[in-house]
Amino acid sequence: MAPAAPNIDGVLETSLYVDDLEGAARFYEEAMGFAPLVRDARLCAYDCGRRSVLLLFARGTTGETAPLAGGAIPPHEGAGRLHLAFAVRAEDLASWETRLADHGVSIEARMTWPRGGASLYFRDPEGNLVELATPGLWANY
């Protein structure tokens, strides 16, 4: 029998690949209220709380190895309309809906989950499906 895998302490980074980096950055900074950690012509990195980072890469800038002072980042890419979910407190979901409306963001769908959680779904300017989810969505959340 193989030994157990070492522990994983969560997902640290999630990447989206965007055609309009400035437009996507404006959405995540203004509508979502995310503070940039790094911002340059290739990427914007955002603090999403609890050691989670959202990376927005300008499409076409990640297909080659990126040499850096401490090593190199191998090529990576993504295409299509992707999905990501942000964890929110149940008591904040209505405030999020108001904030999104104030920024002209339309709610595409709402969901009440069998475990008691709730989700709001909407699109970012690139067409990615963004979800705000309250506890009760998954057995571990």
N, C-alpha and C positions, 0 to 999 in steps of 0.2 A: 504494500500500500504506500502510495506517495505521501510525503509529509505535507501537512497543511500549509497553504499559502500564507506568507506574512500578511499582516493586517494592512488594509487600505484605509486611509483616514479621510475619505470623501473625494469628490471631484473638485480639483483646484481650478482648472481653466476650461472654458468652453469657447470655441471659435466660430465666428460667422465670417463669411467672405462676401464683401459688398462692392458694388460698382461705384457707388458714390460715398466715399469715406466721410466727407464733410457732412453730407445729409444724414447719414446714419449716426455719426457722432452727435450731431445736433439733437436728433431724436432721443438718444440714450442719455444725453446730458440734460436736456430740457424737460422732456415728457417723463422720463424715468428718474431723473434726479441723480444720476450716477456721476461720481467724481472721477476724473481721469487720473490714472496712475502713470501712464506713459502716453504720449501723443506725438506722432511724427507722420511723415508722408506715407509710410507703409502700414502703420497700425495705430489703433487706439486701444488701450487697456483700461478697464473699469473695475473698481471695487464694487462687488455685488453683495457684500456682507459675509460674515463668517468665513473668511479666508477664500471666498469664491471670486474669480476674476473672469470677466467677459472680454474676449479679444475680438476686435473688429479688424480684419485684414482687408486692405485694398486688393480686390480680385486681380490676379496676375502677378502679385509681388512675392508669392510664397512657393513658386514652382521650382526654385533653385535653392541649394544649400545656402544658408545665411551665416557667414563666418562672423563671430563676435570675439571680443577679447578673451573670454573664458572658454571658448570652444566653438561649436557650430550647431545650428538648428537644421535638421534635415528638411527636405521639401515636404509640403503638405498642401492640400487644396480641398475645396468643397464646392458643390454646385447644387442648384435647385433651391426651392423654398424649404428651409429647415425649420425645426421646432426646438424651442427651449422653454423651460419653465422656471420661474423664480418663486421661491417660498415666501409667503407673506402671512402675517398673523390674521386670523379670522376677523378680528375686530377692525382691521385696517382695509378689508376688501372694499367696502363701500367708499371709503376715502380715495382709494386707488381709482375706482370707477369715476368718481367726480374729477380727479386730477386728469385722467386720460381724456375725459370729455372736454375739460378746459383747454387741453392741448390739441383738440380736434381729432382725437383718436377714437374710431368707432369700435365698439365691442362687437365682435363677429359671432361669438357664442358664449353661453354660460352653461355650466355643468354642476350638478349636485351629485357627489359621489356616494356610493353605498356605505362607505365607512364614515361618512359625515363631513368630508371636506367639500370645498367648493372651488371652482375655477372660473376665471374670465379669460377669454381668448381674443386676441387682436393681432394686427399685422404691423410690423415695423415698415419703414419706407422702402425696404428691399423686398417686401413680400413674405418675410419669415414669419412664422406663426409663434407669437409670444404668449405665454400663459402665466398668469398669477394664480398660485394654488395655495390653499390653506391646509393646515394639518387635517389628516383624515383621508387624504388622497391614496396613500400607499400604506401598507402594513408597518413600514418603518418611518412614516411621516404622517 
